[in-house]
């Protein structure tokens, strides 16, 4: 993907960790980082689909949709259960808050700071707990169980969002497409100057 050559897992980790000593290896690290961002975006879409279809039509990554649903319910229109929406919104916010405290001292000069890996480790843990609980209810959760599952998933997505945001890459969030699409469209106005950015944003 993106023209990268085959790398062993230790080499990918080493390059992403910002340990590359020269320009060529840093370039390879940036490409590897972009591949990971695409993977994170892919998993976010899958998680949102699972939660939307299996847990009462509530998102745990796409918070804009949840704000729309909350507004619809307040206005008297049909939509997801209000409690489920509020749980997802609150858990996501808590995840962003906690992850920001972890990654905020990270240096943006590094391609992939270790603190970002630490924050994403919490995301992986949240996904593991979510999967275990999902299997325990056989994919048929009551409202209480659904709220718990939504909270765990949204917490993990909040951690992921804050971790990726801390990288300082314009328009890249991995949990929402609006900003990415906006920046991609804007970059297209300077077609000759933004080729690397367009490739990254278009892939996401």
N, C-alpha and C positions, 0 to 999 in steps of 0.2 A: 504494500500500500504506500502511495506517495513516493514510489521509486526507491524505497529503502532496500538495502541488501540484507541477506539473511544474517541474523545475529543470534548468538547464544543468549539464553536468559540472563546469565550473570553480566554479559556485556551490555545488554539493554538496561539492566538496573544500574550498572555503573555509569552509563552515559546519561540516563535520566536523572541520576542523583547529582549531576553537575560536576562529576569528577573528570570530565574530558579536559585534557590540558591544552589542546590546540583548536584552531578554527574548524578544521574538517570534522573532528570528533564532536565538537559542540553542535555543528550543523546536523550530524547524525542523531545527536541527543534530541534536538528540536523535532526532527522528523519522528523519532520514537515517541516523544511526548504527544505529538499531534495524533498519532495512531491510538494512543491510550485515551485521548480526549474523545475520539470517535467511538471507541469501545464503551466509554462511560455514557455517551449520548445514546448509544444503542440500548444499553441496559436500562437507562431511564425511561425510554419509550416503552420497553417491555413491562417494566414495573407499573407505569401508569395504566397500561392496558389491562394488566391483571387486577389492579385495584378498582379501576372504573367498571370493568365487567363483572368482577366477583365480589366487590365490597360496597355496593350501593351507589355506583356512579360518582365516586369521589376520587380526585387525583391526589397523589402524594408528592409529585414533582412539579406539576404544572399548576402553580398557585393562582395564576390569573384566572383559570377556569373555576377554581373554588370560590374566588371573590365574586365571579359572575353568578354562580349558583347561590351564594349567600344573599346577594342582592335580589335575585329572583324570589327566593323564599320570603325575604322580608317584604317584598312587594306583593306577596300573595300568590305567586305563580307556583306551579308544581316543580319539584326538583328533589335532589338528594336530601336525606335527613339532615336537619340543621346541626344536630350534635356531631354527626360524622364530619361535616365540613369544618366546624369550629375546631374539632380535635386535630384534623390534618393541618389546618392553618397554624394552630398553636404549636404543634410538635415541630413543624418545619421551621418556624421562627426560633424555637428553642435550639434546634440543631444548628442554625446559622449563628446564633449567639455564642454557643459553646465552641463551635469550630473556629470562629473568628478569634477567640481567645487563644486557641492553640496555634493558629497559623500567622497571626498578626506580626510576631517578631521575625518572620521569615524574610529573607532577602530576595527581592524580585530579580536580582542579577543572576541567580541560579536558574537553570532550566527547569528543575523540578526539586524544590527544597524538601528536605526530610520531613519537615513539619506538615507538608501537604500529604505525604504518604501516611503519616500518623493519623491525620484527620480522616483520610479515606479508609484507614483501617477500621475506624468506628462505623463507617458506612457498610463495610463488608460484614462486620459483626451484626449490625442491625438487620441486614438481609438474611443472615443465617438464622437469627431468632425468628424473623418473619416466616421464613420457609418452614421451620420446625413447627411453629404454631399453625400455619396454613395446613400442613399435613395432618396435624392433630385434630383439626375440625373437618378434615376431608374436603376442604374447599367450600364448605357450607357454614358460614359463620352467622351467629346471632348478632343483633345490633351491638351488644356489649363486646363480643369477640371481634366484630368488625371494627369497632372504634379502637380497640387495642391494637389490632393489626395495622390499621391506618396510621395510628400514632407512631408505631415503631418504624414503619416504612417512611413516613414523612420526616421523622427525626433523622434517619439515615440520609435522605435526600437533602435535608438542610445542611448536614455536614458536607456532603459532596458539593453542593452549590457554593458554600463558603470557601472550601478548599480550592476549587477551580477558579473562583473569582480572585483569590489571593495571588494567582499567577500573573494577573495584570494583563491578560490577553483580551484586547478589545472585542466585544461581541460574543465571547465564548463563555457559556454557562453550563452546558450539557444537560440542563433540566428545563430549558425554555427555548423556544425557537424565535420569538418575536424580535429580541435584540439582535440575534445572529442574522436573521433575515434583513433587518434594517441596516446593519453595518455592511452586509454583503451588497445590498443595493447601492448604498452610498459609495462603497469602494469601487463599484463598477463605473462610477462617473469619472474615475481616474484610472482607466483601464490599463495604461502602460506602467503605472507606478505600484500597483498593489497585487501583483500576480501571486506571491506566496500567501498573502492574507486571503485572497479569493479562494485559493485551493483549500485552505484550512476551513474557512467558513462554509464553503459549498459542501464539503464532505460532512460536516456536522449537520 
